[in-house]
Amino acid sequence: MKTIFIVDDSDTNLAKAEEALEDHYRTMTVPSAEKMFALLEKMRPDLILLDIEMPVMNGFEALKMLKSNNAWSDIPVIFLTGTKDAVIEEKSYSLGARDIITKPFSPDSLLSRISSYI
């Protein structure tokens, strides 16, 4: 079974994404980018759902770090965001995100978008 890291500082968003995906993928909920990097040292996901707006290290900073590490640079990253606009979209794609999903998301839409990348 494919593994997806769900990285978000909101317990509600983590629970909603996990519920949408749990019958289709192995999910690991991660409350911060810092904890995601610690987990990456132990296991490699097939895809990362990454919130943009998080304290300490935001999604953009985390994506830059992922892409700069050869061991992780090819892991597909889909951003989750509550505020999608042209500037965020442009920055996301220029840093290497595969897609952007606006919160709140529908479970069917989330599954469909993920299946395009893994």
C-alpha positions as CSV (number, residue, x, y, z in Angstrom):
1,M,0.0,0.0,0.0
2,K,1.3,3.5,-0.9
3,T,2.2,5.8,1.9
4,I,1.1,9.5,2.2
5,F,2.4,12.0,4.7
6,I,-0.2,14.5,5.7
7,V,1.5,17.6,7.1
8,D,-0.7,20.2,8.7
9,D,-0.7,22.1,12.0
10,S,-4.5,21.8,12.3
11,D,-5.8,18.6,13.9
12,T,-9.1,19.1,12.1
13,N,-7.4,19.2,8.7
14,L,-5.2,16.2,9.6
15,A,-8.3,14.2,10.6
16,K,-10.3,15.1,7.5
17,A,-7.5,14.2,5.1
18,E,-6.7,11.0,7.0
19,E,-10.4,10.0,6.9
20,A,-10.6,10.6,3.2
21,L,-7.5,8.6,2.4
22,E,-7.3,5.8,5.0
23,D,-9.2,3.2,2.9
24,H,-6.9,3.7,0.0
25,Y,-3.5,4.6,1.3
26,R,-1.3,4.2,4.4
27,T,-1.4,7.6,6.0
28,M,0.9,9.3,8.5
29,T,-0.3,12.5,10.1
30,V,2.4,14.9,10.9
31,P,1.7,18.2,12.9
32,S,4.7,20.2,11.6
33,A,7.4,20.4,8.9
34,E,10.1,19.8,11.5
35,K,8.5,16.5,12.5
36,M,8.1,15.5,8.8
37,F,11.8,15.8,8.3
38,A,12.4,13.6,11.4
39,L,10.0,11.0,10.0
40,L,11.7,11.2,6.6
41,E,14.9,10.0,8.2
42,K,13.0,6.7,9.1
43,M,10.7,6.2,6.1
44,R,10.0,7.5,2.6
45,P,6.4,8.3,1.5
46,D,5.1,8.0,-2.0
47,L,3.5,11.5,-1.7
48,I,3.4,14.4,0.7
49,L,0.3,16.6,1.3
50,L,1.9,19.7,2.8
51,D,0.1,22.7,4.3
52,I,1.5,26.0,3.3
53,E,0.7,28.1,6.3
54,M,2.3,26.6,9.4
55,P,4.3,28.2,12.3
56,V,8.1,27.9,12.6
57,M,8.6,26.4,9.1
58,N,6.0,27.1,6.4
59,G,5.3,24.8,3.5
60,F,7.4,26.9,1.0
61,E,10.4,26.5,3.3
62,A,9.8,22.8,3.7
63,L,9.5,22.3,0.0
64,K,12.8,24.1,-0.7
65,M,14.5,21.8,1.8
66,L,12.8,18.7,0.3
67,K,13.9,19.6,-3.2
68,S,17.5,20.4,-2.1
69,N,18.0,16.9,-0.7
70,N,18.7,14.2,-3.3
71,A,17.1,11.5,-1.1
72,W,13.7,13.3,-1.1
73,S,13.7,15.6,-4.1
74,D,11.6,13.3,-6.3
75,I,8.8,12.8,-3.7
76,P,5.7,14.4,-5.2
77,V,4.4,17.2,-3.0
78,I,0.8,18.6,-3.2
79,F,0.2,21.8,-1.3
80,L,-2.9,22.2,0.9
81,T,-3.9,25.8,1.4
82,G,-6.8,27.9,2.6
83,T,-5.8,30.9,0.6
84,K,-5.2,30.1,-3.1
85,D,-4.4,33.0,-5.3
86,A,-2.2,33.6,-8.3
87,V,0.9,34.5,-6.3
88,I,0.7,31.4,-4.1
89,E,0.0,29.3,-7.1
90,E,3.0,30.7,-9.1
91,K,5.4,30.3,-6.1
92,S,4.2,26.8,-5.4
93,Y,4.8,25.5,-8.9
94,S,8.1,27.4,-9.3
95,L,9.4,25.6,-6.1
96,G,8.4,22.2,-7.5
97,A,4.9,21.4,-6.1
98,R,2.9,19.1,-8.3
99,D,-0.5,20.5,-7.4
100,I,-2.4,22.8,-5.0
101,I,-5.6,21.7,-3.3
102,T,-7.7,24.4,-1.6
103,K,-9.1,23.7,1.8
104,P,-11.8,22.7,2.6
105,F,-11.5,19.9,0.0
106,S,-14.0,17.1,-0.9
107,P,-12.7,13.6,-0.2
108,D,-13.4,12.5,-3.8
109,S,-11.5,15.4,-5.2
110,L,-8.6,14.8,-2.9
111,L,-8.4,11.1,-3.9
112,S,-8.7,12.0,-7.6
113,R,-5.9,14.5,-7.5
114,I,-3.6,12.2,-5.5
115,S,-4.2,9.3,-7.9
116,S,-2.8,11.5,-10.7
117,Y,0.6,11.5,-9.0
118,I,1.0,8.0,-7.5
